[in-house]
C-alpha cells in the first residue's frame, strides 16, 4: 500500500502542470544562460584561427544553443527579439550549410561568380532582417542588465 501511495504521489507530481517562472527568476536564469553561451562562443572563436570560413560552419551549432535558452517567463520585449534573432540566425545557418566543409571545395565554390552573386544577395537580404532584430535584442539586454550580447549580429 505504501508503494502504491508513493507511486500515485510521484505520478501526480509528474502529471501536475509546470509552474511558470516569475519574471525576475526568468531574467536571472536568462542572464546565466547568455553568459554560458558567450563563454562557449569565446572558446569556439579560438578555434577559428587560420580558417576564415570557420565562423560560418559554427553558426548552426550556435543557433542550436541559442534556441535552447529557456525564454519562459521573460518579458515580451526581451523574449520576442531573442526568438526572432534565433530565427534569423537559423536562416543564416541554412545558407552557411551551402558552403562545403572542405576548404578547397569551399574556396572553389566561393570563387564561382554565380554562387557569389546569389549568396551575397541572400546575405544582404538577411542582413536587412537581422540588423533591426539584433538592435531590439541589444536594447532589451541593456534594459535588463544582460551582458554578453555585444558581438552578435555584427
Backbone torsions as a table, in degrees:
resi	resn	phi	psi	omega
1	UNK	NA	-41.5	180.0
2	UNK	-62.0	-40.8	178.0
3	UNK	-63.7	-39.8	179.2
4	UNK	-62.8	-43.7	179.0
5	UNK	-64.7	-41.7	178.0
6	UNK	-62.3	-44.1	179.1
7	UNK	-62.0	-45.5	-179.0
8	UNK	-65.0	-39.3	178.5
9	UNK	-64.3	-44.4	178.6
10	UNK	-63.3	-42.2	179.1
11	UNK	-63.2	-39.4	179.4
12	UNK	-65.1	-41.2	178.6
13	UNK	-64.8	-41.1	179.8
14	UNK	-68.8	-31.9	-178.2
15	UNK	-85.8	-14.7	-177.8
16	UNK	-65.1	146.4	178.7
17	UNK	-63.6	145.3	178.5
18	UNK	-71.7	134.5	179.3
19	UNK	-83.0	133.7	-179.1
20	UNK	-68.5	145.3	176.3
21	UNK	-74.4	145.8	175.0
22	UNK	-75.3	160.9	-173.5
23	UNK	-59.6	-43.4	-178.5
24	UNK	-61.7	-45.7	178.1
25	UNK	-63.4	-43.3	-179.6
26	UNK	-59.8	-43.3	-179.4
27	UNK	-66.1	-43.6	179.7
28	UNK	-62.9	-42.7	178.0
29	UNK	-67.8	-36.8	177.2
30	UNK	-61.8	-42.9	177.9
31	UNK	-57.5	-44.2	179.4
32	UNK	-64.9	-41.2	178.9
33	UNK	-63.6	-42.0	179.0
34	UNK	-65.7	-40.9	177.6
35	UNK	-61.7	-40.5	178.2
36	UNK	-65.6	-42.6	177.8
37	UNK	-62.8	-41.8	178.7
38	UNK	-64.7	-41.8	178.8
39	UNK	-61.6	-41.8	177.1
40	UNK	-60.8	-47.2	-178.0
41	UNK	-63.0	-40.9	178.6
42	UNK	-62.7	-41.6	179.5
43	UNK	-68.2	-42.2	-179.8
44	UNK	-62.8	-39.3	-177.9
45	UNK	-60.0	-30.7	179.1
46	UNK	-61.9	-28.3	-178.4
47	UNK	-83.9	-2.7	-177.0
48	UNK	-80.1	-15.6	-174.7
49	UNK	-55.1	128.6	177.4
50	UNK	86.9	-3.3	-179.8
51	UNK	-133.4	95.4	-176.6
52	UNK	-63.9	-17.6	-179.9
53	UNK	-94.2	-4.5	-178.1
54	UNK	-56.3	-41.7	178.8
55	UNK	-60.6	-37.3	177.5
56	UNK	-65.8	-37.4	-179.9
57	UNK	-70.5	-28.1	-177.0
58	UNK	-85.5	-11.3	-173.4
59	UNK	-64.9	-33.6	177.8
60	UNK	-61.3	-43.7	177.5
61	UNK	-64.3	-40.6	179.0
62	UNK	-62.8	-41.5	-180.0
63	UNK	-61.5	-42.5	178.7
64	UNK	-61.5	-41.3	178.4
65	UNK	-67.7	-38.7	178.8
66	UNK	-61.8	-46.7	-178.9
67	UNK	-68.8	-24.8	-178.1
68	UNK	-76.4	-13.4	179.9
69	UNK	-67.6	129.1	-178.4
70	UNK	-74.0	120.2	-179.9
71	UNK	-107.2	2.7	-180.0
72	UNK	-61.1	129.7	176.9
73	UNK	88.5	-6.7	178.3
74	UNK	-72.0	151.1	173.5
75	UNK	-63.3	148.3	-175.2
76	UNK	-57.3	-36.1	-177.9
77	UNK	-72.1	-6.0	173.6
78	UNK	-107.3	-43.3	-178.2
79	UNK	-65.2	-47.2	-175.1
80	UNK	-60.7	-46.6	177.7
81	UNK	-69.2	-28.3	176.9
82	UNK	-65.1	-47.6	-179.4
83	UNK	-65.5	-41.3	178.7
84	UNK	-64.6	-40.4	178.5
85	UNK	-64.5	-41.2	178.3
86	UNK	-60.3	-39.5	179.5
87	UNK	-66.1	-44.0	179.6
88	UNK	-66.1	-43.4	178.4
89	UNK	-63.1	-32.1	175.3
90	UNK	-62.2	-38.6	177.5
91	UNK	-66.3	-39.4	177.4
92	UNK	-63.4	-42.3	179.4
93	UNK	-61.9	-39.3	177.7
94	UNK	-62.4	-42.0	177.6
95	UNK	-66.3	-42.2	-178.5
96	UNK	-62.6	-28.9	-179.9
97	UNK	-66.1	-15.3	177.4
98	UNK	-71.1	-19.4	-177.1
99	UNK	-90.5	125.3	-179.5
100	UNK	-58.7	149.9	179.1
101	UNK	-72.3	-33.3	178.6
102	UNK	-68.9	128.1	-175.8
103	UNK	-61.1	-40.4	-179.1
104	UNK	-65.3	-44.9	178.2
105	UNK	-65.2	-39.8	179.2
106	UNK	-63.1	-45.1	179.6
107	UNK	-59.6	-42.6	179.8
108	UNK	-62.5	-45.2	-179.0
109	UNK	-65.5	-40.4	-178.6
110	UNK	-70.2	-18.6	176.9
111	UNK	-83.5	-14.0	-179.5
112	UNK	-70.7	116.2	-177.3
113	UNK	-57.4	-37.9	179.9
114	UNK	-65.5	-42.9	178.3
115	UNK	-65.3	-43.6	179.5
116	UNK	-56.2	-47.7	-177.5
117	UNK	-62.6	-47.1	-179.1
118	UNK	-66.6	-47.5	-177.3
119	UNK	-62.9	-48.0	-179.4
120	UNK	-65.1	-35.8	176.2
121	UNK	-62.8	-43.8	178.1
122	UNK	-64.7	-41.2	179.7
123	UNK	-64.4	-39.7	178.6
124	UNK	-64.3	-41.3	176.9
125	UNK	-62.3	-43.3	178.9
126	UNK	-66.4	-36.1	179.7
127	UNK	-62.8	-37.5	177.4
128	UNK	-62.1	-34.0	177.9
129	UNK	-79.6	-37.8	-173.7
130	UNK	-72.5	-43.5	-173.2
131	UNK	-56.7	-51.6	179.5
132	UNK	-66.6	-31.7	178.2
133	UNK	-65.5	-46.8	-179.7
134	UNK	-65.8	-38.9	178.6
135	UNK	-62.7	-41.4	176.5
136	UNK	-62.8	-41.4	179.6
137	UNK	-64.5	-45.3	179.8
138	UNK	-64.3	-38.6	177.9
139	UNK	-64.2	-42.6	178.5
140	UNK	-66.0	-40.4	179.1
141	UNK	-61.3	-42.7	178.7
142	UNK	-62.8	-44.4	-179.6
143	UNK	-57.6	-39.0	-175.5
144	UNK	-99.6	7.9	176.3
145	UNK	70.4	33.9	-179.3
146	UNK	-97.8	123.5	-178.5
147	UNK	-105.2	157.8	174.3
148	UNK	106.8	1.9	-179.4
149	UNK	-105.3	13.0	-176.0
150	UNK	-67.6	-25.7	-176.6
151	UNK	-93.6	-13.0	-173.2
152	UNK	-71.9	144.1	175.1
153	UNK	68.7	16.5	176.9
154	UNK	96.2	NA	NA
